[in-house]
Amino acid sequence: MTRSADRVVPRSNTSLPRAEIDHLADLLADELNLPPGTALALEGSHAEGFGNDCSDVDFLVIYPDSTIQPTLRTTLHLATHRVEVRSQSVAQLTTQLLEVVAASADELSEDLLDRCQRFLYAVPVWCGELIDRIRERLPLPQFDAITARWWARQARLSLRYAVVLAALGAREDADGWARNGAMQAMKYWAARRGECYMEPKWLDHQLDRLGAETDLIQQYRALTGGLPADSESGASGSGFLTDVLDLARQAGLSRITTGRDDVRLDVADNLLTWEADDVVHVFRDRLDVFVLQGSAAEGWRSLSRTQLLTEVTSDGVDGQATGVVAEFLRLGFLTVGWAEDTPLRPWQLIGAPVRPVTPPPSKNDIAVTMRGGVVDIARIGLSALPATRFAAAGMSLVWSDLFLEITREDLTGALQRRDWPLARTAAHRMVMFACRSLLSAHGVEPLPQDTEIVRYLGGLACEHRTIAAECIAALQLPVTSEQLTQTLHDLIGRVRAEAGSGQAAGSLSCPDRLHRLNAIVRAWVGLNSALGLDVLFPEALDLLTTGSQPHLPARSR
């Protein structure tokens, strides 16, 4: 299908010969059966003159109507080329251009700018007049200025983030963001000179086109030619960032470090901090559960809701403490407030703005104890359980241990009085509560019914499944057997040791132990309440207001 009457002579800097463009356009028209009046343009790296033999050949099909064309590209293999085709209607392209005109730099997305740039700088193949009429909505000089402002903002965000990380002692991460900011600063500089192709991988080709001998370009290439640590300036730790900030100033970005002394670190709004028996937990988005130990727990307790960066990095604060704060920042526990960039969320190529990191979860068999989460990382670990299951399993563990203790006393009293029916019931219940404790510690929630709980315990994939056999053996002992008490004592001792429970042991006869148990119960009830979960025994909610047993004087609680 030949459209010679509609053809537009491609500009001379395309990386495909005109004959090849025409041939591919004819093949494309036949393949897609395009209706008359449809415009076609070559876009992307070949239109820019950067493409090579392995590059896709990108075409834009423009329908002369207001239909909604799909965003997804079509991939074809025509002649010897892989051809990517995207389609848009006149109405869609017009809307996108007007969105760019109306939006501020912080409202624009990389994707929208990329789509508009590819269209505005595309090489018309058919129906060039239609393409030119659409382009009148956003003249190239105006688009270049908008794109430059967008890159300026991205460079400022990246370099400010690098400054913060460097202040917190995270030099390697700071250098990485400095490198990212250097690229963005040069994209800003290039966009001001009409080089607006968005894809960063072609930046060097854009700089070549602008004049590789320019001092600024040579300085950029000298800085980024190797890893920061390979250069003399980078080896000192802070030198690379200093050089990049100087590069950005020379590129025209003069306000990068303005307001540095007023930078804030704010605790994120989506967090819940919780402690059980002095173990610190941070719940993020009511979904992820982090267990903080050692210096991380101390560091988190020491932070206020808002603090200046200079307070955290003062001479009196050791490097380990600032390193912990940097980790809090990566995990999204803290946000950075820097003047107009609040919160400070830099962007990297082929990705969204920086988001909180989620590390691999702990692989421990036991996921929760009465003291909280169990993780296999020394400082900050992520529980394998989501927040609501963590809270519910921990609460079940607490109740199971408490009722295990109550039932143990029932058994002792029954044996003393030779009340064999009561002893039989108590022994059976002790085994059930032991199984509940161990399964809750594994994060099993809701728990299976008691009729199947021993079998369920035997189905665990870890060595704890062997405890099921001990439970069965205990249940088979006659209540008159002298072995019963010792067997149950050994079983309960092992379960409590493995499950991290046992805080209820002796609490019914020792006021100090009961006081400590009440504190643990109160912590778990508070957590479940904060997460909107039901509490099995509503009267336990009184612990949240009284702190302990309500009828005793405060000094006795």
Residue pairs with C-beta under 8 A, 6 or more apart in sequence:
1 26
1 29
1 30
1 34
2 26
3 25
3 26
3 29
3 126
6 126
6 127
6 128
7 22
7 125
7 126
8 123
8 124
8 125
8 126
8 127
8 128
9 18
10 18
10 21
10 42
10 123
10 125
11 123
13 48
13 49
14 21
14 42
14 46
14 47
14 49
14 123
15 45
15 46
15 48
15 49
15 50
15 51
15 52
15 55
16 24
16 42
16 46
16 51
16 57
20 79
21 42
21 123
21 125
22 125
23 79
24 57
24 59
24 78
24 79
24 81
24 83
25 40
25 59
25 125
25 126
27 78
27 79
28 34
28 40
28 59
28 76
28 78
28 83
28 85
29 40
31 76
31 78
32 61
32 74
32 85
34 40
34 61
35 63
37 64
37 127
37 130
38 61
38 62
38 63
38 64
38 126
38 127
39 61
39 62
39 64
39 124
39 126
39 127
39 128
39 130
39 131
40 59
40 60
40 61
40 62
40 124
40 125
40 126
40 127
41 47
41 59
41 60
41 62
41 119
41 122
41 123
41 124
41 125
41 131
42 57
42 58
42 59
42 60
42 122
42 123
42 125
43 58
43 59
43 60
43 118
43 119
43 121
43 122
43 123
44 51
44 55
44 56
44 57
44 58
44 84
44 118
45 51
45 55
45 56
45 58
45 197
45 199
45 202
46 55
46 57
46 58
47 58
47 118
47 121
47 122
47 123
48 121
48 197
48 202
48 205
49 205
49 209
50 197
50 202
50 205
51 57
56 81
56 82
56 83
56 84
57 78
57 81
57 82
57 83
57 84
58 83
58 84
58 85
58 86
58 118
59 83
59 84
59 85
59 86
59 125
60 85
60 86
60 87
60 88
60 118
60 119
60 122
61 85
61 86
61 87
61 88
62 87
62 88
62 89
62 90
62 93
62 127
62 130
62 131
62 134
63 69
63 87
63 88
63 89
63 90
64 89
64 90
64 127
64 130
65 89
65 90
65 91
66 89
66 90
66 91
67 89
67 91
68 89
68 92
69 87
69 88
69 89
69 92
70 87
71 86
73 84
73 85
73 86
74 84
74 85
74 86
74 87
75 82
75 83
75 84
75 85
76 82
76 83
76 85
77 83
88 96
88 119
90 130
90 134
93 119
93 134
94 134
94 137
96 112
96 115
96 116
96 119
97 116
97 119
97 120
97 134
97 135
97 137
97 138
98 137
98 138
99 112
100 108
100 112
100 113
100 116
100 138
100 143
100 146
101 137
101 138
101 142
101 146
105 146
105 149
105 150
105 152
105 153
106 153
108 146
108 150
110 198
110 347
113 146
113 147
113 150
113 198
114 198
114 199
116 138
116 143
117 143
117 147
117 196
117 197
117 198
119 134
119 135
120 135
120 138
120 140
120 143
121 140
121 196
121 197
122 131
124 131
124 132
140 194
143 196
144 191
144 192
144 194
144 196
145 192
147 191
147 196
147 198
148 188
148 191
148 192
148 196
151 184
151 185
151 187
151 188
151 191
152 185
152 188
152 252
152 253
154 184
154 187
154 346
154 347
155 181
155 184
155 185
155 187
155 188
155 248
155 253
155 256
156 181
156 253
156 255
156 256
156 341
157 341
157 344
157 345
157 346
157 347
157 353
158 177
158 178
158 180
158 181
158 184
158 346
158 347
158 348
159 177
159 178
159 181
159 185
159 244
159 245
159 248
159 253
159 256
160 256
160 257
160 336
160 338
160 341
160 344
160 346
161 177
161 336
161 344
161 346
161 354
162 174
162 175
162 176
162 177
162 178
162 181
162 241
162 244
163 174
163 241
163 245
163 256
163 257
163 260
164 263
164 309
164 329
164 336
164 338
164 344
165 171
165 173
165 174
165 177
165 326
165 329
166 174
166 237
166 238
166 241
167 309
167 313
167 322
168 312
168 313
168 322
168 323
168 325
168 326
168 329
169 319
169 322
169 323
169 326
170 323
170 326
171 237
171 238
173 326
173 330
174 241
175 228
175 229
175 234
175 240
175 241
177 346
178 228
178 240
178 241
178 244
178 245
179 224
179 228
179 244
180 346
180 348
180 349
181 244
181 248
181 346
182 220
182 223
182 224
182 244
182 247
182 248
183 200
183 203
183 224
183 349
185 244
185 247
185 248
185 251
185 253
186 203
186 207
186 216
186 217
186 220
186 251
187 200
187 203
188 251
188 252
188 253
189 216
189 251
189 252
190 196
190 203
190 206
190 207
190 210
192 252
193 210
195 206
195 209
195 210
197 206
200 349
204 221
207 214
207 217
207 220
207 221
210 217
211 217
212 218
216 247
216 250
216 251
219 247
219 250
220 247
223 231
223 233
223 240
223 243
223 244
223 247
227 234
228 234
228 240
229 235
231 240
232 239
233 239
233 240
233 242
233 243
234 240
245 256
245 257
248 256
249 256
258 339
259 338
259 339
260 338
261 308
261 310
262 308
262 338
262 339
263 308
263 309
263 310
263 336
263 337
263 338
264 306
264 307
264 308
264 309
264 336
264 337
264 338
264 342
265 303
265 306
265 307
265 308
265 309
265 312
265 325
265 329
265 334
265 335
265 336
265 337
266 305
266 306
266 334
266 335
266 336
266 337
266 343
267 303
267 305
267 306
267 333
267 334
268 284
268 332
268 333
268 334
268 335
270 284
270 285
270 286
270 332
271 282
271 283
271 284
271 333
272 282
272 283
272 286
272 530
272 531
273 280
273 281
273 282
273 283
273 300
274 280
274 281
274 282
274 283
274 372
274 523
274 526
274 527
274 530
275 281
275 372
275 523
276 370
276 371
276 372
276 394
276 520
276 523
276 524
276 527
277 370
277 371
277 372
277 503
277 519
277 520
277 523
278 371
279 291
279 293
279 297
279 371
279 372
279 373
280 291
280 292
280 293
280 296
280 297
280 300
280 301
281 289
281 290
281 291
281 292
281 372
281 373
282 289
282 290
282 292
282 300
282 333
283 289
283 290
283 387
283 531
284 290
284 331
284 332
284 333
284 356
286 387
286 388
286 531
287 386
287 387
288 358
288 382
288 383
288 386
288 387
289 373
289 382
289 383
289 385
289 386
289 387
289 390
290 331
290 380
290 381
290 382
290 383
291 372
291 373
291 374
291 375
291 380
291 381
291 382
291 383
292 300
292 379
292 380
293 375
293 378
293 379
293 380
293 381
294 378
294 379
295 320
295 321
295 324
295 379
296 324
296 327
296 379
296 380
299 321
299 324
299 325
299 328
300 324
300 328
300 333
302 321
303 325
303 328
303 334
309 336
312 321
312 322
312 325
313 322
324 379
325 334
327 379
327 380
328 334
329 336
330 356
330 357
331 356
331 357
331 359
331 380
332 355
332 356
332 357
333 356
335 342
335 343
335 344
336 342
336 343
336 344
337 343
337 344
338 344
345 353
345 354
346 353
346 354
347 353
347 354
348 354
358 382
359 377
359 380
359 381
359 382
360 382
361 382
361 383
361 384
362 373
362 374
362 375
362 376
362 377
362 381
362 382
362 383
362 384
363 376
363 384
364 374
364 375
364 376
364 384
365 442
365 460
365 462
365 463
365 464
366 374
366 441
366 442
366 498
366 499
366 500
367 373
367 374
367 383
367 384
367 385
367 390
367 393
367 441
367 442
367 443
368 374
368 383
368 385
368 390
368 393
368 394
368 397
368 440
368 441
368 443
368 500
369 394
369 397
369 441
369 499
369 500
369 501
370 394
370 397
370 398
370 401
370 500
370 501
370 502
370 503
370 520
370 524
371 500
371 520
372 394
373 381
373 383
373 385
373 390
374 383
374 500
375 381
375 382
375 383
383 390
384 443
385 393
385 443
387 531
388 531
388 533
389 443
389 445
390 443
391 524
391 527
391 528
391 531
391 533
392 445
392 446
392 528
392 533
393 440
393 441
393 443
393 444
393 445
394 440
394 524
394 527
395 524
395 525
395 527
395 528
395 533
395 535
395 536
396 436
396 440
396 445
396 447
397 436
397 437
397 440
397 441
397 499
397 501
398 501
398 504
398 520
398 521
398 524
399 536
399 537
400 433
400 434
400 436
400 437
400 440
400 501
401 433
401 437
401 496
401 499
401 501
401 502
401 503
401 504
402 504
402 507
402 517
402 521
403 429
403 433
404 430
404 433
404 434
404 437
404 492
404 504
405 504
405 505
405 506
405 507
405 508
406 508
407 426
407 429
407 430
407 433
408 426
408 430
408 488
408 492
409 508
410 422
410 425
410 426
410 429
411 423
411 426
411 427
411 430
411 485
411 488
413 419
413 422
414 420
414 422
414 423
414 426
415 423
415 479
415 485
420 479
420 480
423 479
424 479
427 474
427 475
427 477
427 479
427 484
427 488
428 475
430 488
430 492
431 454
431 471
431 474
431 475
431 488
431 491
432 450
432 453
434 467
434 471
434 491
434 492
434 495
435 450
435 453
435 454
435 456
435 457
435 468
435 471
436 447
436 453
437 495
437 496
437 499
437 501
438 457
438 464
438 467
438 495
438 498
438 499
439 447
439 448
439 453
439 456
439 457
440 447
440 499
441 498
441 499
441 500
441 501
442 460
442 464
444 456
447 453
448 456
454 468
454 471
454 472
454 475
455 468
457 464
457 465
457 467
457 468
457 471
458 465
458 468
458 469
459 465
464 498
467 491
467 494
467 495
467 498
470 487
470 491
470 494
471 491
473 487
474 484
474 487
474 488
474 491
477 483
477 484
477 487
478 484
495 501
496 502
496 505
503 513
503 516
503 517
503 520
504 517
505 513
506 513
507 513
507 514
507 516
507 517
508 514
515 548
515 557
518 543
518 547
518 548
518 549
518 557
521 540
521 543
522 543
522 544
522 547
522 548
525 535
525 540
525 541
525 543
525 544
526 544
528 534
528 535
529 535
529 541
529 544
535 541
542 550
546 557
547 557
548 557
549 557
